[in-house]
């Protein structure tokens, strides 16, 4: 993932061992949200598979899945069955709720809906 602006070049790489205390999936979601907010991950850009994200960032598959689920729930990602997960283009009139604001994503206690068994 290349930096596209001077702000984007200031984004450090994700290091799970260096994350402050808290849920790792929130830190990963926050990192990905910052990349989206800075334009490093542009609208309509496909994300790697959850398995590949887990390998790339050194986290478990469950952590990668939880992070992408969180980003889908706040509208930053969209998953199309059999096609993949993409960065969702946002219109100016659309805004994430404050608890899902990309800049504050890792600080709020989001509730992610659980799948019914």
SESEGU-363196 format. One record per residue (C-alpha): residue in one letter; residue number from 1; x, y, z. Coordinates in steps of 0.5 Angstrom, whole numbers. Last residue first. Layout:
N
aa:A	i:NUM	x:X	y:Y	z:Z;
...
end
This chain:
117
aa:X	i:117	x:-54	y:-39	z:30;
aa:X	i:116	x:-55	y:-31	z:30;
aa:X	i:115	x:-49	y:-27	z:27;
aa:X	i:114	x:-47	y:-22	z:32;
aa:X	i:113	x:-48	y:-15	z:31;
aa:X	i:112	x:-42	y:-11	z:33;
aa:X	i:111	x:-42	y:-6	z:39;
aa:X	i:110	x:-37	y:-1	z:38;
aa:X	i:109	x:-34	y:2	z:45;
aa:X	i:108	x:-31	y:8	z:42;
aa:X	i:107	x:-23	y:10	z:42;
aa:X	i:106	x:-21	y:6	z:36;
aa:X	i:105	x:-25	y:9	z:31;
aa:X	i:104	x:-24	y:16	z:33;
aa:X	i:103	x:-21	y:18	z:26;
aa:X	i:102	x:-25	y:14	z:22;
aa:X	i:101	x:-31	y:16	z:25;
aa:X	i:100	x:-35	y:10	z:28;
aa:X	i:99	x:-37	y:12	z:35;
aa:X	i:98	x:-39	y:19	z:32;
aa:X	i:97	x:-43	y:16	z:27;
aa:X	i:96	x:-40	y:16	z:20;
aa:X	i:95	x:-42	y:21	z:15;
aa:X	i:94	x:-46	y:21	z:9;
aa:X	i:93	x:-47	y:28	z:5;
aa:X	i:92	x:-40	y:28	z:3;
aa:X	i:91	x:-42	y:22	z:-1;
aa:X	i:90	x:-38	y:16	z:1;
aa:X	i:89	x:-35	y:11	z:-4;
aa:X	i:88	x:-34	y:4	z:0;
aa:X	i:87	x:-27	y:1	z:0;
aa:X	i:86	x:-28	y:-6	z:-3;
aa:X	i:85	x:-29	y:-13	z:0;
aa:X	i:84	x:-29	y:-19	z:-5;
aa:X	i:83	x:-33	y:-22	z:-11;
aa:X	i:82	x:-36	y:-28	z:-9;
aa:X	i:81	x:-41	y:-24	z:-5;
aa:X	i:80	x:-40	y:-17	z:-5;
aa:X	i:79	x:-37	y:-14	z:1;
aa:X	i:78	x:-38	y:-6	z:3;
aa:X	i:77	x:-33	y:-2	z:7;
aa:X	i:76	x:-33	y:4	z:10;
aa:X	i:75	x:-40	y:4	z:12;
aa:X	i:74	x:-40	y:4	z:20;
aa:X	i:73	x:-42	y:-4	z:20;
aa:X	i:72	x:-37	y:-5	z:14;
aa:X	i:71	x:-31	y:-3	z:18;
aa:X	i:70	x:-33	y:-7	z:24;
aa:X	i:69	x:-34	y:-13	z:20;
aa:X	i:68	x:-27	y:-12	z:17;
aa:X	i:67	x:-24	y:-11	z:24;
aa:X	i:66	x:-28	y:-18	z:26;
aa:X	i:65	x:-25	y:-22	z:20;
aa:X	i:64	x:-18	y:-19	z:21;
aa:X	i:63	x:-18	y:-21	z:29;
aa:X	i:62	x:-21	y:-28	z:27;
aa:X	i:61	x:-16	y:-29	z:22;
aa:X	i:60	x:-11	y:-28	z:27;
aa:X	i:59	x:-6	y:-22	z:27;
aa:X	i:58	x:1	y:-21	z:23;
aa:X	i:57	x:-1	y:-15	z:19;
aa:X	i:56	x:0	y:-19	z:12;
aa:X	i:55	x:-2	y:-26	z:14;
aa:X	i:54	x:-9	y:-23	z:17;
aa:X	i:53	x:-10	y:-19	z:11;
aa:X	i:52	x:-9	y:-25	z:7;
aa:X	i:51	x:-14	y:-29	z:11;
aa:X	i:50	x:-19	y:-23	z:10;
aa:X	i:49	x:-18	y:-23	z:3;
aa:X	i:48	x:-14	y:-17	z:0;
aa:X	i:47	x:-18	y:-11	z:0;
aa:X	i:46	x:-21	y:-8	z:-7;
aa:X	i:45	x:-21	y:-1	z:-8;
aa:X	i:44	x:-27	y:2	z:-10;
aa:X	i:43	x:-26	y:8	z:-6;
aa:X	i:42	x:-18	y:9	z:-5;
aa:X	i:41	x:-14	y:6	z:0;
aa:X	i:40	x:-8	y:11	z:1;
aa:X	i:39	x:-14	y:16	z:1;
aa:X	i:38	x:-12	y:19	z:8;
aa:X	i:37	x:-19	y:17	z:11;
aa:X	i:36	x:-18	y:10	z:8;
aa:X	i:35	x:-11	y:9	z:11;
aa:X	i:34	x:-14	y:12	z:17;
aa:X	i:33	x:-20	y:7	z:17;
aa:X	i:32	x:-15	y:1	z:16;
aa:X	i:31	x:-11	y:3	z:22;
aa:X	i:30	x:-17	y:4	z:26;
aa:X	i:29	x:-20	y:-3	z:24;
aa:X	i:28	x:-13	y:-6	z:26;
aa:X	i:27	x:-13	y:-3	z:33;
aa:X	i:26	x:-21	y:-5	z:34;
aa:X	i:25	x:-19	y:-12	z:32;
aa:X	i:24	x:-13	y:-12	z:37;
aa:X	i:23	x:-18	y:-10	z:43;
aa:X	i:22	x:-15	y:-6	z:48;
aa:X	i:21	x:-8	y:-5	z:51;
aa:X	i:20	x:-3	y:0	z:47;
aa:X	i:19	x:-1	y:-3	z:40;
aa:X	i:18	x:6	y:-5	z:39;
aa:X	i:17	x:6	y:-12	z:39;
aa:X	i:16	x:1	y:-12	z:33;
aa:X	i:15	x:5	y:-7	z:29;
aa:X	i:14	x:1	y:-4	z:23;
aa:X	i:13	x:6	y:1	z:19;
aa:X	i:12	x:7	y:8	z:20;
aa:X	i:11	x:2	y:13	z:17;
aa:X	i:10	x:6	y:19	z:16;
aa:X	i:9	x:7	y:18	z:8;
aa:X	i:8	x:-1	y:19	z:8;
aa:X	i:7	x:0	y:26	z:10;
aa:X	i:6	x:5	y:27	z:5;
aa:X	i:5	x:0	y:25	z:0;
aa:X	i:4	x:-1	y:18	z:-4;
aa:X	i:3	x:3	y:13	z:1;
aa:X	i:2	x:3	y:6	z:-2;
aa:X	i:1	x:0	y:0	z:0;
end
